[in-house]
Amino acid sequence: MTSPLEQKKIKITGPSVVTANRTWDGIVVYRTPAQGWSAELADAAIVRTSDDARTLLAESVADDVGAVGAYIAPVEVEDGGEIRPGNLREQIRSAGVTIGLLVQA
């Protein structure tokens, strides 16, 4: 299976977003329609075609000051408009860090 970080051909089969990690603290972020980054999935720009995904990803990769490791991730859009992670990997990432962080005094 190809890593999401090495996406060459972009083929999406449903709603998708671009996600990355914020540079200064590693928090999972999502590309917004205003060409910014948000830690809230609800703020994410949703794309539904490969061309739109390619455009959003290229724009996001170019913004390597705010976030790094951008890639396209599937989402599910509920009838009420709520956005949820579309696979297990994204469910885990959206829940926050999976290891204990060292606190320095």
C-alpha positions in Angstrom: 0.0 0.0 0.0 1.3 3.4 -0.9 1.8 5.9 1.9 -0.5 8.9 1.7 2.6 11.0 1.8 3.8 9.6 -1.5 0.6 10.2 -3.5 1.6 10.4 -7.2 -1.7 9.6 -8.9 -4.7 11.2 -7.3 -7.9 9.2 -7.5 -10.6 9.9 -5.0 -13.9 8.1 -4.7 -15.8 10.5 -2.4 -15.5 13.6 -0.3 -11.9 14.3 0.7 -9.8 16.9 2.5 -6.1 17.8 2.7 -4.6 17.2 6.1 -1.1 17.8 7.5 0.7 18.5 10.7 1.3 22.0 12.1 5.0 22.8 12.1 5.3 24.3 15.5 3.5 21.6 17.6 2.7 18.7 15.3 -1.1 19.0 15.7 -3.2 17.6 12.9 -4.6 20.4 10.7 -6.9 20.6 7.7 -6.7 23.0 4.8 -9.5 25.5 4.8 -11.4 27.2 1.9 -9.6 30.4 2.8 -6.2 28.8 2.1 -5.3 28.5 5.8 -5.0 25.7 8.3 -7.4 24.7 11.1 -7.2 22.0 13.8 -11.0 21.5 13.3 -12.1 19.1 10.7 -15.4 21.0 10.4 -13.4 23.9 8.9 -11.8 21.9 6.1 -12.2 22.5 2.4 -14.0 19.4 1.0 -13.1 18.3 -2.6 -15.0 15.7 -4.6 -12.9 15.4 -7.8 -9.4 14.4 -8.5 -8.6 17.7 -10.2 -9.9 19.7 -7.2 -7.9 17.4 -4.9 -4.8 17.9 -6.9 -5.2 21.7 -6.9 -5.8 21.8 -3.1 -2.9 19.5 -2.4 -0.5 21.5 -4.5 -1.5 24.7 -2.8 -1.1 23.0 0.6 2.3 21.5 -0.1 3.5 24.9 -1.1 2.6 26.3 2.3 5.3 24.3 4.2 5.8 27.1 6.7 2.4 26.5 8.4 2.2 22.7 8.0 4.2 19.8 6.7 3.4 16.4 5.2 0.2 17.4 3.5 -1.9 14.6 1.8 -5.4 13.9 0.7 -7.6 12.0 3.2 -11.2 10.6 2.8 -14.0 12.0 4.9 -17.7 11.2 5.4 -20.2 14.0 5.2 -23.3 13.2 7.3 -26.8 14.2 6.2 -26.7 17.1 8.7 -23.4 18.3 7.2 -21.1 17.0 10.0 -17.8 15.9 8.7 -16.1 12.7 10.1 -12.8 11.0 9.3 -13.3 8.5 6.4 -10.9 5.8 7.5 -9.2 4.3 10.6 -5.9 6.2 10.1 -7.8 9.5 10.1 -9.9 8.6 13.1 -6.7 7.9 15.0 -5.0 11.1 13.8 -8.1 13.3 14.6 -8.2 12.0 18.2 -4.8 13.6 19.0 -1.4 12.2 19.9 -1.1 8.5 20.6 1.9 8.7 22.8 2.7 10.5 26.1 4.4 13.8 25.7 7.4 14.7 27.9 6.7 17.7 30.0 9.9 19.8 30.7 10.1 21.8 33.9 
